[in-house]
Structures are given as C-alpha cells and as structure tokens.
C-alpha cells in the first residue's frame, strides 16, 4: 500500500480493500453453501452471492471512476473472518443440521456486518469528497446488506434456532 496522505487516497484504498473482502466472502460462501441443510437458508446464501457480485461491480466502477488502476488491496480483516467462518461451518462444523445452520447464519452475519461497516465508511468518505453519485451507490449497497442481514435474523429466529433447540 502506498503512503496515504489525502482522504481521496484513503477512499480509493478502502474501495480496493472492500473488493478483496467481497471476493473472500464470496469464495467462503461457496464452501459454506454446500453445508446448509435448511432450504431457505441455501436460497438466501445463493442470493447473497449475487448481491456480493453486484456490489463488487460497483466497487470496480468506483475505483475506475477515480482514474485508479483496477487492483485489489488484500483485506486481512475479512481473511480472519473467513478463516473463522470456515472453521465453524466446514472444518469443525456441528454435526446436526439445524445447529450447523445456526452456525452458518452466525458466521454469515459476522462477515456481512464487516461489509456493512466498510461500505458505510466509504460512503461517508464519498460524501465528504462531494462524490454524490458514489455515495448514493455505496449507500444502496449498505441498504442491500442490511436487508440480507435482517432476512437472516428473521430466518434464524423463526425457524433455524427453533429447530436447533429441538436438536
């Protein structure tokens, strides 16, 4: 990473970091998706893949819009979250389906919350830089992620966690 001296440079660096985070989460979800036993959870994880791809396209366009080289900046934060997610859902996964599904939702939400925070931060940077179109696109991505997170919470509370208690 180059020395960052301006908010514009920080903005671009963070966009590149988020691109890496998205790619890492997408790869992890491909592995996790096969572990899910609840049909609705599988559908939601697949829909999330589509959302991540859409948000990645937004990030790439915003980076190019800043006349920057289209290149990722490896995100170590998501690297850690992905390692934890795979540990708890694939490598050392619970044996029973509903408990495994509950673990999947927990890990999905941890990674999603990281994305919400990151996208929210760069949206605030875009506003400060008077990049109103960028800010609008980033805020829309945050809203998408919040919606997915809310749907996961609803599924967990109404079905998955209830089934997990039963064993």
N, C-alpha and C positions, 0 to 999 in steps of 0.2 A: 504494500500500500504506500502510495506517495504521501509526502507530508501534506497534511490538510491545513489550510490557512483561512479558507473562507467558508461561509455557510453553503454556498453553491457547490464547492468541492465535497463538503460533508454530505450534502444531499445526494450527489451522484454516487459517492462511495456507499452510502446506505442503500440506494437502489440496487447496486450491484450485489451487496450482501443479501438483500431480500431475494434476489433472483436465485442465488445459491441456496438460501433457506427453502424456497419453494421447490427447487429441484430435489433437494434432500428429502423433504417431506413427501413428495410425490413418489419417490423410489421406495420409501419406507411403507407408504400406504399400499403399494402394490403387494408387498410381502404380507402385510397385516390383513389385507382384504381376504386372502385365502384362509385365514384363521377364523374369521367371523362365522358364527352359526345362525344368528338372527337375520332373516331375510331382509327386513327393513334396514338393519344396520349395514348389510352388504350394499344395498342400493344407495344408502347415504354416503358410504365411503367411495363408491364409484362416482357419484355426483360431485363429491369433493375433489376428485381427480380432475374432473372437467373444470371446476372453479379455479383450481390451482393453475391449470394450463392457461386459462383466460387471464388470470392475474399476472402470470409470468409474461404473457404477451404485452400487457400494459407496461410492466417494468421495462422490458426491452425497448418499447417505443419511447418511453420517457427518457431512458438513457441516451438513445439516438437523438432525441429532441434537444439534448444538451450538447450536441456535437462531440460526444464522447465515443471512444472505442467500445464496441459491444463485447464486453468481457465481464465475467462474474468475479466477485471477490468472495473467497471461501468463508462461509459463515460457521464459525466454531460453536456459536450458541446452539444453532439447530443441530449441529453434529452431535452435541451432547444429548439433546432431547431425543434425537433419532436413536442413539445408542440405548437410551433408557427405554424408549418405546419398544424397540425390538427385543430387548432383554425381557420385558414384562409380558409381551404378547406372542413371541415366537420362541425364543431360546429357553426361557424358564416360565412358559405360559401356564396358567391354571388348567387343570385337567377337565373341568366341567364346562360345557358350552356357555351357560349363562354367566358364570363367573369370568370366563375368558372374554365374553362380550363386554362385560362391565369394565374389565381391564383395558380393552381396546378403546372404549369410549373415553376413559380417563386419559390415556396416552394421546389420543386424537385431540382432546381438548387442550392438553398442555402445549402441544405443537401449534394448535390454532391460536391460542392466546398469545404465543410468541409472535405469530404473524399479525394479529390484531394490533399489538403494541408497535411492531416495526412499521407497519403501513400507516398507523395513526401518527407516528413520529414524522415520517417523511411527508405526510400530508400537511402537517404543521410547518415543516420546513418550506414546502412549496408555497403555502400561504404567505409566509414571511418574505419569500423571494418574489412575491407577486406573480407566481406561476399558477394562475387561477384554474386553467384547464387541467393542469397536472393535479392540482389539489382536488378538483372535482372527481377525477378518475380514481385517485387514491382513496378518497372518502367513500366512493361507491364500492371499492374493494373491501374496505373495512366493514361496510354495511353487509356485504355478502357474507363475510366471515362471521359476523355477529349472528346473522340468520342461521348459518350452518351450525354454529355453536349452540344456539337456542334450540334448534331441532334435535341435536344430540342430547342435550339436557332433558328435553321432553321425552325422548325415547328411553333414556336411562331411567327416569323417574316413573314413567307409566308402564314400562314393560321389562326392560333388561334387569334392573335392580330388583324388581319384584320377583322375577324368575330366579335370580341369583340367590335370594334369601331362601327360596324353597329347596335349592340345591340341585 
